[in-house]
Amino acid sequence: MIETIQIETISSEQGRAPPHFDTLDQMLTHHAAARPDRIALSFEGRDQTFAELEHRAGAVAAGLFAWGLKAGDRIAWLGRNSDRFYEILLGAARLGVVMTPIGWRLSADEVGFILNHAGVQAVFVGPEEAALLDAALASAPDVRHVVAVEGGAPGRVTYDLWRDGAGDLTGGEAVDEAAAVLQVYTSGTTGRPKGVLVSHRNILAQRRINAEAGAAWEIFTPDDVNLAAMPVGHVGGAVGPLNAMVWGARNAILKEFDPAALLRDIEQQQATILFVVPAALQILLNDPRVHEVDFSRVRQIIYGASPIPAPLLREAVRVIGCDFMQVYGLTETTGAVVGLTPADHADPDHPRLASTGRAFPGVELAILSPEGERLAPGETGEIAIRAAGIMLGYWRAEDETRATLDADGWFRSGDAGCLDAEGYLYIRDRIKDMIVTGGENVYAAEVERALLEHPAVAEAAVIGVPDDRWGEAVKALVVLRPGQTSSEEALRDACRQSLAGFKVPRSVEVVATLPRNVTGKVLKHILRQPYWVGRARNVN
């Protein structure tokens, strides 16, 4: 058992909180009554009000009920982002049916595994993914219904026709706030993905706690417009718009991340809030059209997945001129639980920008040794978290749930990090990505940060490769900024300025791109693979 502690939380002036909602259906019915004519969702020229969204969610619930689905059954979404996803999610939530969003970049084998593992009975599929689903269905015997969304597919019933013929199932049926509403599969960068069970309470409680504590960065208004470009197959994309919806704010949804579309909609949709990963922010700032965009309505950019390099922050502040907020969280924490506030970003050169910030209100953190002992500030170990957003567990994986989530609610993240004396959390790496060279531990993130300080470097990924003398050697792969050049030795010299000698990469390779998943995370197993071929283990 982990001793209970409370890390000092982010403080700000007391602010207003949204109405108290225990379930997503309570949230939807409240806003449909309180602001029926306000726009809830915008997507590719299609606007729908809160009243329309509530009616359509009721029609989805009625359609699912007519199929014989009941609380606890699973449906899936396989497609790009769309306002239809939220109609279906909220309709399913009214009935107690669990939504499983599936990443559209997965292979047919991976999609089939998820459909089968989750026991999905109905799939809502986008036109671009119809062939992918057809190839996956052989592995998914429980699927009884397929509905084609956004344009239809040969031989499939279309979503609009199905929904509009279903009638309306009004709210009122009691749904437990502790019941699962989402089953989100982890990215599966190694091995088979796990189905993370997310409840109504997981989605709603942490947002409410933040707002009640007066966390200014969490407080929206109905006049805010959240520009949603993260894929709904991941927790940030699925849950982020719900966080804005709690406040009655409008969500402008992008089908997928596209720099031109994002820059267009910042203006056309008058966006005020935007979530990106630093790599996407770099892409935006490299686009020549960025200097033609009016950013005056944007008040906050939230970013995650990695720290922001100081040169990138300086450029973003100069071009966009808004507040920046870094967040850290996992699928298993239902998103963000730690944050680096706008005030923390005031000095682009402050060493604290290498951290992910401090625990959100009500969130507890601990750094643990391999034996489960609490470590002192400055010592690196596994990050453990206890918070309102911690998952219910992994679907059909009791042993893995017990291995990561104890009886007292502490979740072992699998991330390596440390806390400083003020409670700021520094991520060192995924524990499994740690490099051991000559008996010394090297955390790739530390080397990557040093490389990113070099003015020629846009992106960096550090891996361990076999070394007959030292066991493993540190290798770096970097993407240079447009028009920039640098020698391997110059990049290694840059690392020597801030790193111990054993942490300096033995080799640096310049590459055109780094492989990433849809949330922007570098797929290091792909980078490592060529170096470990023919070996029984992936560590040396």
TIMI-710141 format. One line per field, with one value per residue (C-alpha): residue number from 1; y, z, x. Coordinates in nm, 2 decimals. Last residue first. Layout:
BEGIN
k <- NUM, ...
v <- Y, ...
w <- Z, ...
u <- X, ...
REM end
This chain:
BEGIN
k <- 540, 539, 538, 537, 536, 535, 534, 533, 532, 531, 530, 529, 528, 527, 526, 525, 524, 523, 522, 521, 520, 519, 518, 517, 516, 515, 514, 513, 512, 511, 510, 509, 508, 507, 506, 505, 504, 503, 502, 501, 500, 499, 498, 497, 496, 495, 494, 493, 492, 491, 490, 489, 488, 487, 486, 485, 484, 483, 482, 481, 480, 479, 478, 477, 476, 475, 474, 473, 472, 471, 470, 469, 468, 467, 466, 465, 464, 463, 462, 461, 460, 459, 458, 457, 456, 455, 454, 453, 452, 451, 450, 449, 448, 447, 446, 445, 444, 443, 442, 441, 440, 439, 438, 437, 436, 435, 434, 433, 432, 431, 430, 429, 428, 427, 426, 425, 424, 423, 422, 421, 420, 419, 418, 417, 416, 415, 414, 413, 412, 411, 410, 409, 408, 407, 406, 405, 404, 403, 402, 401, 400, 399, 398, 397, 396, 395, 394, 393, 392, 391, 390, 389, 388, 387, 386, 385, 384, 383, 382, 381, 380, 379, 378, 377, 376, 375, 374, 373, 372, 371, 370, 369, 368, 367, 366, 365, 364, 363, 362, 361, 360, 359, 358, 357, 356, 355, 354, 353, 352, 351, 350, 349, 348, 347, 346, 345, 344, 343, 342, 341, 340, 339, 338, 337, 336, 335, 334, 333, 332, 331, 330, 329, 328, 327, 326, 325, 324, 323, 322, 321, 320, 319, 318, 317, 316, 315, 314, 313, 312, 311, 310, 309, 308, 307, 306, 305, 304, 303, 302, 301, 300, 299, 298, 297, 296, 295, 294, 293, 292, 291, 290, 289, 288, 287, 286, 285, 284, 283, 282, 281, 280, 279, 278, 277, 276, 275, 274, 273, 272, 271, 270, 269, 268, 267, 266, 265, 264, 263, 262, 261, 260, 259, 258, 257, 256, 255, 254, 253, 252, 251, 250, 249, 248, 247, 246, 245, 244, 243, 242, 241, 240, 239, 238, 237, 236, 235, 234, 233, 232, 231, 230, 229, 228, 227, 226, 225, 224, 223, 222, 221, 220, 219, 218, 217, 216, 215, 214, 213, 212, 211, 210, 209, 208, 207, 206, 205, 204, 203, 202, 201, 200, 199, 198, 197, 196, 195, 194, 193, 192, 191, 190, 189, 188, 187, 186, 185, 184, 183, 182, 181, 180, 179, 178, 177, 176, 175, 174, 173, 172, 171, 170, 169, 168, 167, 166, 165, 164, 163, 162, 161, 160, 159, 158, 157, 156, 155, 154, 153, 152, 151, 150, 149, 148, 147, 146, 145, 144, 143, 142, 141, 140, 139, 138, 137, 136, 135, 134, 133, 132, 131, 130, 129, 128, 127, 126, 125, 124, 123, 122, 121, 120, 119, 118, 117, 116, 115, 114, 113, 112, 111, 110, 109, 108, 107, 106, 105, 104, 103, 102, 101, 100, 99, 98, 97, 96, 95, 94, 93, 92, 91, 90, 89, 88, 87, 86, 85, 84, 83, 82, 81, 80, 79, 78, 77, 76, 75, 74, 73, 72, 71, 70, 69, 68, 67, 66, 65, 64, 63, 62, 61, 60, 59, 58, 57, 56, 55, 54, 53, 52, 51, 50, 49, 48, 47, 46, 45, 44, 43, 42, 41, 40, 39, 38, 37, 36, 35, 34, 33, 32, 31, 30, 29, 28, 27, 26, 25, 24, 23, 22, 21, 20, 19, 18, 17, 16, 15, 14, 13, 12, 11, 10, 9, 8, 7, 6, 5, 4, 3, 2, 1
v <- -0.59, -0.51, -0.61, -0.98, -1.29, -1.11, -1.17, -0.82, -0.57, -0.28, -0.28, -0.28, 0.02, 0.29, 0.10, 0.03, 0.40, 0.50, 0.87, 1.00, 1.25, 1.14, 0.97, 0.75, 0.87, 0.76, 1.02, 1.21, 1.30, 1.14, 1.27, 1.01, 1.08, 0.82, 0.75, 0.98, 1.18, 1.02, 0.86, 1.20, 1.36, 1.60, 1.98, 2.11, 1.76, 1.74, 2.03, 1.86, 1.55, 1.77, 1.93, 1.59, 1.46, 1.76, 2.02, 2.17, 2.39, 2.49, 2.34, 2.24, 1.91, 1.58, 1.38, 1.02, 0.97, 0.65, 0.57, 0.25, -0.07, -0.35, -0.14, -0.34, -0.54, -0.25, -0.31, -0.01, 0.22, 0.49, 0.87, 1.06, 1.42, 1.68, 2.03, 2.05, 2.32, 2.56, 2.30, 2.31, 2.01, 1.79, 1.86, 1.78, 1.45, 1.35, 1.40, 1.23, 0.92, 0.84, 0.70, 0.45, 0.36, 0.00, 0.05, 0.17, 0.10, 0.27, 0.33, 0.27, 0.02, 0.28, 0.53, 0.83, 1.10, 1.29, 1.58, 1.66, 1.99, 1.94, 2.23, 2.01, 1.85, 1.54, 1.26, 1.06, 0.72, 0.63, 0.29, 0.47, 0.28, 0.37, 0.42, 0.36, 0.21, -0.14, -0.11, -0.03, -0.14, -0.51, -0.56, -0.43, -0.65, -0.96, -0.86, -0.83, -0.86, -0.49, -0.30, -0.10, 0.15, 0.42, 0.69, 1.02, 1.11, 1.09, 0.88, 0.86, 0.67, 0.77, 0.51, 0.62, 0.90, 1.07, 1.45, 1.47, 1.15, 0.81, 0.62, 0.24, 0.01, -0.23, -0.09, 0.25, 0.48, 0.84, 0.95, 1.19, 1.29, 1.47, 1.67, 1.99, 1.92, 1.80, 2.02, 2.10, 1.88, 1.97, 2.09, 2.43, 2.45, 2.53, 2.88, 3.00, 3.07, 3.28, 3.33, 2.97, 2.88, 3.15, 2.98, 2.67, 2.35, 2.08, 1.74, 1.52, 1.54, 1.25, 0.99, 0.87, 0.53, 0.69, 0.89, 1.23, 1.53, 1.88, 2.19, 2.52, 2.82, 3.16, 3.35, 3.56, 3.35, 3.45, 3.58, 3.33, 3.05, 3.15, 3.18, 2.84, 2.67, 2.81, 2.69, 2.33, 2.23, 1.93, 1.61, 1.44, 1.75, 2.10, 2.34, 2.66, 2.94, 3.28, 3.24, 3.52, 3.75, 3.47, 3.63, 3.42, 3.55, 3.47, 3.11, 3.07, 3.01, 2.68, 2.62, 2.75, 2.50, 2.21, 2.32, 2.32, 1.97, 1.85, 2.03, 1.83, 2.03, 2.14, 2.46, 2.71, 3.04, 2.94, 3.20, 2.92, 3.09, 3.22, 2.92, 2.71, 2.81, 2.76, 2.41, 2.33, 2.43, 2.24, 1.92, 1.72, 1.51, 1.56, 1.89, 1.96, 2.30, 2.25, 2.51, 2.58, 2.48, 2.45, 2.07, 2.08, 2.20, 1.90, 1.68, 1.81, 1.68, 1.34, 1.16, 1.33, 1.32, 0.96, 0.83, 0.70, 1.04, 1.18, 1.52, 1.81, 1.98, 2.36, 2.46, 2.77, 2.97, 3.18, 2.93, 3.01, 2.80, 2.76, 2.51, 2.76, 2.96, 2.68, 2.82, 2.51, 2.45, 2.45, 2.19, 1.97, 1.99, 1.89, 1.60, 1.47, 1.47, 1.22, 0.97, 1.01, 0.91, 0.60, 0.50, 0.14, 0.10, -0.17, -0.30, -0.30, -0.61, -0.60, -0.28, 0.05, -0.06, 0.29, 0.21, 0.11, 0.33, 0.17, 0.46, 0.49, 0.26, 0.28, 0.48, 0.76, 0.49, 0.54, 0.60, 0.60, 0.95, 1.07, 1.04, 0.76, 0.90, 0.74, 0.51, 0.62, 0.93, 0.74, 0.46, 0.69, 0.94, 0.65, 0.48, 0.11, -0.08, -0.27, -0.02, 0.24, 0.56, 0.92, 1.03, 0.73, 0.37, 0.15, -0.21, -0.45, -0.80, -0.78, -1.06, -1.27, -1.02, -1.17, -1.21, -0.85, -0.70, -0.71, -0.55, -0.29, -0.18, -0.17, 0.06, 0.28, 0.57, 0.58, 0.61, 0.32, 0.28, -0.07, -0.28, -0.58, -0.52, -0.80, -0.58, -0.84, -0.92, -0.57, -0.48, -0.78, -0.72, -0.36, -0.48, -0.74, -0.49, -0.25, 0.06, 0.41, 0.45, 0.44, 0.27, 0.43, 0.18, 0.32, 0.15, 0.12, 0.26, 0.37, 0.75, 0.68, 0.52, 0.83, 1.05, 0.85, 0.83, 1.20, 1.26, 1.05, 1.22, 1.55, 1.39, 1.28, 1.00, 0.65, 0.33, 0.39, 0.09, -0.05, -0.25, -0.39, -0.28, -0.14, -0.29, -0.36, -0.52, -0.37, -0.15, -0.02, 0.08, 0.27, 0.44, 0.55, 0.69, 0.88, 1.02, 1.14, 1.30, 1.49, 1.60, 1.72, 1.92, 2.09, 2.16, 2.32, 2.16, 2.32, 2.15, 2.35, 2.09, 2.01, 2.24, 2.11, 2.27, 2.58, 2.77, 2.74, 2.51, 2.70, 2.59, 2.30, 2.14, 2.24, 2.04, 1.74, 1.71, 1.73, 1.50, 1.25, 1.27, 1.16, 1.30, 1.67, 1.96, 2.29, 2.46, 2.62, 2.98, 3.10, 3.12, 3.29, 3.06, 2.77, 2.47, 2.18, 2.10, 1.72, 1.54, 1.22, 0.88, 0.60, 0.35, 0.00
w <- -2.36, -2.39, -2.67, -2.59, -2.80, -3.06, -3.43, -3.51, -3.23, -3.43, -3.70, -3.44, -3.23, -3.45, -3.48, -3.10, -3.06, -3.20, -3.13, -2.96, -3.17, -3.06, -3.40, -3.36, -3.47, -3.69, -3.70, -4.02, -4.26, -4.06, -3.93, -3.73, -3.41, -3.27, -2.93, -2.78, -2.48, -2.16, -2.06, -2.07, -1.83, -2.00, -2.03, -2.26, -2.38, -2.56, -2.78, -2.86, -2.98, -3.21, -3.35, -3.39, -3.60, -3.83, -3.87, -4.14, -4.14, -4.43, -4.27, -3.91, -3.87, -3.77, -3.53, -3.45, -3.14, -3.02, -2.67, -2.65, -2.47, -2.32, -2.28, -2.47, -2.72, -2.78, -2.86, -2.93, -2.68, -2.82, -2.84, -3.05, -3.16, -3.34, -3.48, -3.44, -3.60, -3.30, -3.06, -2.75, -2.89, -2.85, -2.48, -2.44, -2.63, -2.39, -2.09, -2.26, -2.32, -1.96, -1.91, -1.64, -1.58, -1.56, -1.87, -2.06, -1.94, -2.16, -2.01, -2.26, -2.04, -1.77, -2.01, -1.98, -1.75, -1.68, -1.44, -1.19, -1.00, -0.63, -0.49, -0.37, -0.71, -0.82, -1.03, -1.33, -1.49, -1.66, -1.61, -1.45, -1.13, -1.03, -0.66, -0.58, -0.23, -0.35, -0.60, -0.97, -1.19, -1.12, -1.01, -1.34, -1.53, -1.34, -1.40, -1.77, -1.92, -1.96, -1.78, -1.47, -1.34, -1.47, -1.25, -1.32, -0.95, -0.87, -0.73, -0.92, -0.91, -1.11, -1.12, -1.00, -1.02, -0.71, -0.70, -0.42, -0.20, -0.31, -0.18, -0.16, -0.41, -0.46, -0.80, -0.63, -0.62, -0.69, -0.55, -0.68, -0.54, -0.74, -0.55, -0.73, -1.03, -0.96, -1.06, -1.39, -1.67, -1.62, -1.87, -1.85, -1.49, -1.63, -1.70, -2.05, -2.19, -1.88, -1.85, -1.91, -1.54, -1.53, -1.81, -1.60, -1.62, -1.55, -1.39, -1.40, -1.77, -1.95, -1.83, -1.58, -1.75, -2.09, -1.96, -1.82, -1.85, -1.94, -2.07, -2.07, -2.30, -2.29, -2.62, -2.85, -3.17, -3.36, -3.08, -2.82, -3.07, -3.16, -2.80, -2.72, -3.01, -2.90, -2.54, -2.65, -2.54, -2.31, -2.45, -2.50, -2.41, -2.53, -2.43, -2.63, -2.46, -2.55, -2.92, -3.04, -3.17, -3.37, -3.71, -3.97, -4.25, -4.07, -4.02, -4.40, -4.44, -4.25, -4.03, -3.73, -3.79, -3.82, -3.50, -3.32, -3.45, -3.30, -2.97, -2.94, -2.99, -2.79, -2.89, -2.70, -2.83, -3.18, -3.39, -3.61, -3.93, -3.79, -3.60, -3.86, -4.15, -3.95, -3.85, -4.21, -4.35, -4.09, -4.11, -3.80, -3.86, -3.93, -3.74, -3.47, -3.36, -3.01, -2.85, -2.48, -2.25, -1.96, -1.95, -2.33, -2.31, -2.10, -2.34, -2.63, -2.46, -2.38, -2.71, -2.86, -2.54, -2.47, -2.81, -3.10, -3.10, -3.29, -3.17, -3.38, -3.15, -3.17, -2.85, -2.89, -2.57, -2.54, -2.30, -2.06, -1.97, -1.64, -1.64, -1.69, -1.41, -1.15, -0.89, -0.67, -0.78, -1.15, -1.09, -0.88, -1.15, -1.43, -1.21, -1.15, -1.50, -1.71, -1.44, -1.29, -1.62, -1.62, -1.82, -1.87, -2.04, -2.30, -2.33, -2.66, -2.78, -2.77, -2.79, -2.93, -2.84, -2.83, -2.53, -2.60, -2.48, -2.34, -2.27, -2.06, -1.77, -1.47, -1.17, -1.24, -1.23, -1.50, -1.39, -1.68, -1.70, -2.04, -2.35, -2.60, -2.93, -3.26, -3.45, -3.81, -3.80, -3.66, -3.92, -4.21, -4.09, -4.02, -4.36, -4.38, -4.54, -4.87, -5.04, -4.80, -4.67, -4.70, -4.35, -4.13, -4.24, -3.98, -3.91, -3.69, -3.55, -3.45, -3.20, -3.44, -3.47, -3.63, -3.98, -3.93, -3.97, -4.35, -4.39, -4.12, -4.32, -4.64, -4.47, -4.31, -4.56, -4.55, -4.17, -3.96, -3.68, -3.54, -3.35, -3.12, -2.98, -2.76, -2.64, -2.73, -3.06, -3.18, -3.04, -3.21, -3.54, -3.54, -3.47, -3.75, -3.99, -3.92, -3.71, -3.86, -3.79, -3.42, -3.25, -3.03, -2.79, -2.66, -2.37, -2.35, -2.04, -2.23, -2.20, -2.25, -2.59, -2.70, -2.58, -2.76, -3.08, -3.10, -3.00, -3.29, -3.53, -3.47, -3.66, -3.62, -3.84, -3.84, -3.66, -3.38, -3.16, -2.96, -2.64, -2.40, -2.04, -2.02, -2.29, -2.67, -2.81, -3.15, -3.07, -2.77, -2.99, -3.21, -2.92, -2.77, -3.11, -3.13, -2.78, -2.88, -3.18, -2.96, -2.72, -3.01, -3.16, -2.83, -2.78, -3.12, -3.43, -3.69, -4.02, -4.23, -4.19, -3.82, -3.56, -3.23, -2.94, -3.10, -2.87, -2.94, -2.65, -2.38, -2.04, -2.15, -2.39, -2.16, -1.87, -2.08, -2.21, -1.87, -1.70, -1.99, -1.94, -1.58, -1.23, -1.33, -1.09, -1.27, -1.38, -1.13, -1.08, -0.98, -0.66, -0.74, -0.83, -0.68, -0.84, -0.60, -0.32, -0.34, -0.10, 0.06, 0.13, 0.20, -0.08, 0.00
u <- 2.13, 1.76, 1.53, 1.57, 1.63, 1.83, 1.80, 1.69, 1.76, 1.91, 1.64, 1.36, 1.47, 1.31, 0.98, 0.97, 1.03, 0.69, 0.71, 0.39, 0.20, -0.15, -0.21, 0.10, 0.44, 0.73, 1.01, 1.07, 1.35, 1.63, 1.97, 2.16, 2.35, 2.58, 2.74, 2.48, 2.59, 2.45, 2.78, 2.96, 2.72, 2.48, 2.44, 2.71, 2.80, 2.47, 2.56, 2.90, 2.70, 2.50, 2.82, 2.98, 2.69, 2.72, 2.45, 2.23, 1.92, 1.70, 1.39, 1.46, 1.65, 1.49, 1.70, 1.77, 1.98, 2.17, 2.27, 2.47, 2.37, 2.56, 2.87, 3.13, 2.92, 2.68, 2.31, 2.10, 1.92, 1.69, 1.67, 1.42, 1.46, 1.26, 1.32, 1.70, 1.91, 1.89, 2.03, 1.81, 1.62, 1.92, 1.94, 1.57, 1.62, 1.90, 1.68, 1.38, 1.60, 1.66, 2.01, 2.08, 2.44, 2.57, 2.79, 2.49, 2.14, 1.88, 1.53, 1.25, 1.07, 1.04, 0.88, 1.09, 1.23, 0.91, 0.97, 0.69, 0.69, 0.60, 0.80, 1.09, 1.13, 0.94, 1.09, 1.00, 0.97, 0.64, 0.48, 0.18, 0.13, -0.23, -0.31, -0.68, -0.64, -0.70, -0.41, -0.41, -0.12, -0.06, -0.42, -0.55, -0.30, -0.43, -0.79, -0.76, -1.11, -1.15, -0.87, -0.96, -1.21, -0.98, -0.83, -1.00, -1.08, -0.71, -0.44, -0.11, 0.21, 0.52, 0.79, 1.13, 1.38, 1.51, 1.50, 1.25, 1.27, 1.15, 0.85, 0.91, 0.74, 1.02, 1.10, 1.13, 0.83, 0.76, 0.42, 0.15, -0.19, -0.46, -0.72, -0.64, -0.42, -0.07, 0.22, 0.39, 0.50, 0.87, 1.13, 0.96, 1.08, 1.43, 1.31, 1.42, 1.07, 0.98, 0.61, 0.53, 0.48, 0.21, 0.03, 0.01, 0.22, -0.03, -0.08, -0.39, -0.48, -0.64, -0.88, -0.62, -0.58, -0.55, -0.26, -0.19, 0.03, -0.08, 0.11, -0.08, 0.01, -0.15, -0.19, 0.04, 0.01, 0.32, 0.55, 0.42, 0.46, 0.81, 0.92, 0.76, 0.94, 1.27, 1.21, 1.13, 0.78, 0.76, 0.61, 0.27, 0.08, -0.04, -0.31, -0.33, -0.52, -0.68, -0.73, -0.97, -0.69, -0.53, -0.59, -0.42, -0.19, 0.14, 0.04, 0.00, 0.38, 0.34, 0.64, 0.44, 0.17, 0.42, 0.59, 0.25, 0.19, 0.52, 0.44, 0.11, -0.21, -0.52, -0.69, -0.92, -1.06, -1.16, -1.34, -1.49, -1.37, -1.04, -0.91, -1.09, -0.87, -0.55, -0.67, -0.78, -0.45, -0.25, -0.45, -0.53, -0.84, -1.21, -1.19, -1.45, -1.57, -1.69, -1.92, -1.92, -2.20, -1.96, -1.97, -1.94, -1.58, -1.48, -1.69, -1.48, -1.16, -1.30, -1.28, -0.98, -0.78, -0.88, -0.77, -0.98, -1.15, -0.85, -0.72, -0.85, -1.10, -1.12, -1.29, -1.51, -1.57, -1.89, -2.05, -1.77, -1.46, -1.28, -1.00, -0.71, -0.85, -0.81, -1.05, -1.06, -1.43, -1.30, -1.04, -1.27, -1.54, -1.30, -1.17, -1.53, -1.67, -1.48, -1.39, -1.74, -1.90, -1.68, -1.37, -1.27, -0.93, -0.92, -0.56, -0.36, -0.18, 0.20, 0.41, 0.29, -0.06, -0.21, -0.42, -0.78, -1.06, -1.37, -1.61, -1.92, -1.83, -2.06, -1.96, -2.21, -2.48, -2.74, -3.10, -3.35, -3.48, -3.38, -3.59, -3.57, -3.67, -3.79, -3.56, -3.63, -3.41, -3.12, -3.12, -3.17, -2.90, -2.66, -2.68, -2.76, -2.47, -2.46, -2.23, -2.10, -2.26, -2.16, -2.08, -2.16, -2.23, -2.40, -2.29, -2.50, -2.44, -2.08, -2.02, -1.81, -1.53, -1.22, -1.38, -1.50, -1.15, -1.13, -1.47, -1.38, -1.08, -1.28, -1.54, -1.27, -1.27, -1.65, -1.68, -1.80, -2.05, -2.01, -2.26, -2.22, -1.87, -1.74, -1.45, -1.19, -1.35, -1.38, -1.04, -0.87, -1.04, -0.92, -0.56, -0.58, -0.73, -0.44, -0.48, -0.48, -0.86, -0.81, -1.11, -1.37, -1.54, -1.87, -2.04, -2.42, -2.58, -2.89, -2.83, -2.45, -2.52, -2.71, -2.42, -2.16, -2.37, -2.44, -2.08, -1.95, -2.19, -2.01, -1.72, -1.36, -1.23, -1.37, -1.43, -1.68, -1.77, -2.06, -2.05, -2.32, -2.31, -2.65, -2.88, -2.88, -3.19, -3.16, -3.46, -3.27, -2.98, -3.22, -3.39, -3.06, -2.96, -3.29, -3.23, -2.88, -3.05, -3.29, -3.02, -2.80, -3.08, -3.16, -2.79, -2.77, -2.63, -2.40, -2.29, -2.04, -1.77, -1.84, -1.98, -2.12, -2.31, -2.45, -2.69, -3.06, -3.15, -2.95, -3.09, -3.31, -3.06, -2.78, -2.93, -3.03, -2.67, -2.50, -2.74, -2.69, -2.31, -2.35, -2.30, -2.34, -2.28, -2.33, -2.01, -1.78, -1.70, -1.36, -1.16, -0.82, -0.54, -0.35, -0.20, -0.18, 0.06, 0.11, -0.12, 0.01, -0.14, 0.12, 0.12, 0.00
REM end
